Amino acid sequence: MTTIKAKASEMGTGRLVRLVVAIIGLLTVAEPAWSADLSTSPAAPGPYSWSGLYIGLNAGYANTKVTETASGGGGSGSANVPGGLGGFQIGANYQTGAIVLGFETDFAGYMGTKSVTVAGGAVSGTAQIPWIGTLRGRVGYAFDRFLLYATAGGAATQLISTVNVGAIGSSSTTNTHGGWTAGGGLEAAVTENLSARIEYLYLDTGNVNVAQVGAPLVGVTGRLQDNLVRAGVNYRLPVAW
């Protein structure tokens, strides 16, 4: 009887050993699979990148101060030309650390029209501004998905002017004038490729020639000073940068 019990004990121990060995084998085989599953788990999203080419649309409000001065001591006068504007922009950004460098060009239609009177009515007329365009550099600081930036560069605008000088005559001219512009804005990423922004720009043409009227010749010079605020959306193109 003792011999039978001993054999049974040996058989039970052998089965236990074989079971343990089998479990160890299964764990050894399964470990690489578990490691593979863990390695393919989605990684945490990295910081947002502003680098890339983009296109967009903008709309807003502008108020241009038009100042005109008649030659020969004829005096000067000014008027504010308010109006809505809307257009498009194209640009590019390059981000290094939190600093974002870029450039942008834009064009906006702006049909503001206003009467301008000089020297108590001796010279009068109208000023119309059909469009405004800029080409600017940008430098900004990124707070992940928010970008605070300053911008400056060159600008151009068209002035359609009608000038009446008493009994001497009148003149109608259409001229494009260059100038400079500066401002800033705040842009926020809505998705990986779409962003929205609000922007302010100041534009100044300096003194420009407006018209030459009649004989004796009366020259009229002018200056355009524009303040504009606009909102916009940009779509970053999915191309390598």
Order of alpha helices (4+ residues) and beta strands (2+ residues): alpha-beta-beta-beta-beta-beta-beta-beta-beta
